[in-house]
Amino acid sequence: MKNWRKHALSLLALTLALALTACGGSGKEKETKSTELTVFAAASMQETLTEIGENYRKDHPNIRLTFNFDSSGTLKTQIQEGADCDIFISAGQKQMDQLDAAASADVNTEGLDFVKTETRFDLLENKVALAVPDGNPASIQSYDGLKAALEAGTVLLAMGNSDVPVGQYTQKIFDFWGLNEEALSGCITYGSNVKEVTTQVSEGAVDCGIIYATDAFSAGLTTVDTATAEMCGQVIYPAAVLSVSRHPDEAEAFLDYVRSPDGAAVLESVGFIPLG
């Protein structure tokens, strides 16, 4: 009888031990459950941010990153229309301001409140480059030369649409020169984002294109000139966690990594100027 009781107690202890182990295992699985972050970023960051994301995943295997690269105007519209997004990195302040309740009502005309203002910061600076195809068949050597060629109607220029930051910077250059964009319609082709403009230059479909210096570098294009701040202002990329993020802490941690020395090294490798 004593042996039977001893055996029963041993069996009960073993059952409890297995149950505790199972509970512990469930907790561990829960702890390592994957978290998906969706990052909307300007098309000009496609190569660098993809590389940064791959590096981040090596030390954070529980974080799954999904990127959406496009023109900042398109991304802003998608966010406004309810797209799932944790982080927004814009190629211009305007698109971020249009989503930020803390921005001026003159810019955020619809009173949108998608930005966690306390997480917003200026991530990097880029340059507006005048790039030419291989061989530079039109012999465009500078912005001054482009101005003269546009006025003479002897050049075909690729630029971004008016809702695309790189297109807006180009329009500022036209204003600086006192040129009327509509009057130049026969000399201009357009792209819906900077990658489309870059492709037109790479394929030799145009004589030159106004893109970002980093896109020219990544595409192996020759940059013959860069615009000054007087011509089009500074090209600043703001970044922020969105108020609709379901994982704001993880999103902020990833942005911290993007502006860390490791992230900055990747950005600098193609010509970005980190500001964080």
C-alpha positions, 0 to 999 in steps of 0.5 A: 500500500505504501509503495502504491502511494509512493508510486502515485505521488511520484506520478503526480509530481511528474505530471505537474513538472510536465505541465509547468514545462509546457506552460514555460514553453508557451511563454517562450513562444509568445515572447519570440512571436514575430512583430511586423512593422510596415514602413512607408518610405520615399522611393529614393531610399529603396536600396539603403533602407532595404539594406538597413532592414536586412542588417537590423533583422540579424539582431532582431529576428522577431521583427519582420519589416515590410517596405512600401517605396513610392513618391512621398505624395502617393504614400501620404495619400495611402496613409490618409486613406487608411493603409496600415503603416507604422513608420513614414519617411518622406523626401520632403517636409510638406508631405509629413506636415500634411499628416501632422496635427502640430504643423501649420494649418496652411499646410495641414489644411485638412487637420489630419492627425497621423503623426506621433509628433514626439517621434518626428525628426529630420533623418537626412539630407539629399541633393538635387542632381542634374544627371545625364545618360552614358556619353552625355549625347546632348553635352549638358554640363551644368544647370546653367547649360540646362537653362539655356538649352530649355530656353532654346528648346534643344533639350529633353528633360525628365522631371518628377510630377508636381505631387512628387518632392523631386518634381517640386524641387525642380519647379523651385529651380524653374521659379529661380530661373524665371522659367514657365513650366507650361511653356516648356512642355515640349522639352519635358517628360514626367515620372510619377516618382524619382525612380521613374525619372531615373529610369528615363535617364538610364535608358537614354530616353531623355537628354538629362534628368533632375533626380536625387544625387543618391539615385544617380549614384545607385543607378551609376549615372553621371551627375554634372551638377547639383542644385544649391539651397538658393535654387531649391532649398534644402532637401530634408527627409523627415521621419516619424512613427504614425499614431495609427501604428499598432507597434509604436515602441518597436517602430521607434526602436527601428527608427533609432537604429536607422539613425544610429552609426550603423544605419548612418554608414549605409546612408552615407555610402550612397551620398545621403547626409545623416542628420540624426 
